[in-house]
Amino acid sequence: NMKIKDFSETDVQTVQKTLDERWGKDKTELQFADVDVRANDRELSTCPALFWEYKDSSFVIFKISSSTYKAQFDYNRQDQYGTPEVIFDNVLDCLVTILQVHADLEREKSQQEEK
């Protein structure tokens, strides 16, 4: 079982700063976890993950290798959503993309509720 190095201090600061800009300071609290992920369908790797919640959405960014990230979110611990590009080579692109997917979905949801 391979262990991937934790998120760097810079990664964590980048994520927190971006979330503060997106939703306001102190609206989200980052939590750290280790998650077992099948990296290449066979081998189980322990990946560091960053979690946070905002309203009824839960987000997670996985660090699946020294410079590879993926993200997903869900509503009320149910429907899971990912990003069109499955993996990213830096945490900021990964974060901005998952926030964009979330924003698009929020807009869709509010338009459907208006109908």
Secondary structure per residue as TSV (DSSP state, phi and psi in degrees):
chain	resnum	aa	ss	phi	psi
A	1	N	-	360.0	113.9
A	2	M	E	-80.3	142.3
A	3	K	E	-111.4	125.5
A	4	I	-	-91.5	142.3
A	5	K	-	-60.9	144.9
A	6	D	-	-61.3	166.2
A	7	F	-	-58.8	140.7
A	8	S	-	-73.4	161.6
A	9	E	H	-55.5	-40.9
A	10	T	H	-63.3	-43.6
A	11	D	H	-56.8	-47.8
A	12	V	H	-63.7	-44.1
A	13	Q	H	-63.8	-39.7
A	14	T	H	-61.4	-45.7
A	15	V	H	-63.9	-49.2
A	16	Q	H	-62.5	-42.3
A	17	K	H	-63.4	-42.7
A	18	T	H	-65.6	-41.5
A	19	L	H	-66.3	-38.8
A	20	D	H	-61.7	-40.7
A	21	E	H	-68.3	-35.2
A	22	R	H	-73.7	-46.2
A	23	W	H	-122.1	-3.7
A	24	G	-	104.5	148.8
A	25	K	T	-63.2	142.3
A	26	D	T	64.4	18.0
A	27	K	S	-87.9	-18.8
A	28	T	-	-132.0	145.0
A	29	E	-	-122.5	121.1
A	30	L	-	-75.8	137.6
A	31	Q	E	-124.3	145.7
A	32	F	E	-105.1	144.8
A	33	A	E	-151.8	163.4
A	34	D	E	-112.1	132.2
A	35	V	E	-126.1	137.2
A	36	D	E	-83.8	123.5
A	37	V	E	-129.3	138.9
A	38	R	E	-82.4	106.8
A	39	A	S	-73.6	-47.4
A	40	N	S	-127.9	42.4
A	41	D	S	68.8	-15.4
A	42	R	S	-114.7	-55.6
A	43	E	-	-86.1	132.9
A	44	L	E	-86.8	126.7
A	45	S	E	-116.9	145.5
A	46	T	E	-92.6	115.3
A	47	C	E	-109.4	139.9
A	48	P	E	-70.1	146.5
A	49	A	E	-138.3	147.7
A	50	L	E	-112.4	126.3
A	51	F	E	-114.1	149.2
A	52	W	E	-157.6	161.4
A	53	E	E	-124.3	147.1
A	54	Y	E	-142.9	119.5
A	55	K	T	51.3	-121.6
A	56	D	T	-99.3	18.0
A	57	S	E	-113.5	141.2
A	58	S	E	-116.9	132.8
A	59	F	E	-117.3	152.2
A	60	V	E	-147.4	138.2
A	61	I	E	-115.1	127.0
A	62	F	E	-100.3	139.2
A	63	K	E	-102.1	105.5
A	64	I	E	-97.5	-6.3
A	65	S	E	-160.5	-175.0
A	66	S	T	-59.6	-27.0
A	67	S	T	-142.4	39.8
A	68	T	E	-133.4	130.5
A	69	Y	E	-130.3	149.6
A	70	K	E	-141.3	159.0
A	71	A	E	-140.2	158.8
A	72	Q	E	-156.6	166.1
A	73	F	E	-146.5	165.5
A	74	D	E	-142.8	162.2
A	75	Y	E	-104.0	127.9
A	76	N	T	47.2	39.8
A	77	R	T	60.1	22.6
A	78	Q	-	-115.7	-110.1
A	79	D	S	-47.5	123.2
A	80	Q	E	-98.4	140.0
A	81	Y	E	-128.4	143.0
A	82	G	-	-118.4	-157.2
A	83	T	-	-115.5	153.4
A	84	P	S	-57.2	-47.7
A	85	E	S	-83.2	126.5
A	86	V	S	-71.7	-40.6
A	87	I	-	-128.9	155.4
A	88	F	B	-130.0	152.9
A	89	D	S	-97.1	2.2
A	90	N	S	-147.8	153.8
A	91	V	H	-70.3	-32.2
A	92	L	H	-66.6	-47.1
A	93	D	H	-58.9	-41.7
A	94	C	H	-60.7	-48.9
A	95	L	H	-64.0	-48.7
A	96	V	H	-61.1	-38.3
A	97	T	H	-67.9	-44.3
A	98	I	H	-67.1	-35.3
A	99	L	H	-66.7	-35.1
A	100	Q	H	-68.4	-43.9
A	101	V	H	-59.9	-42.8
A	102	H	H	-63.7	-45.5
A	103	A	H	-62.4	-42.4
A	104	D	H	-61.1	-42.3
A	105	L	H	-67.3	-40.5
A	106	E	H	-60.6	-41.8
A	107	R	H	-64.6	-44.5
A	108	E	H	-58.7	-46.0
A	109	K	H	-60.7	-43.8
A	110	S	H	-70.5	-32.0
A	111	Q	H	-67.7	-39.4
A	112	Q	H	-66.7	-35.7
A	113	E	H	-69.4	-27.3
A	114	E	H	-74.6	-24.5
A	115	K	-	-69.1	360.0
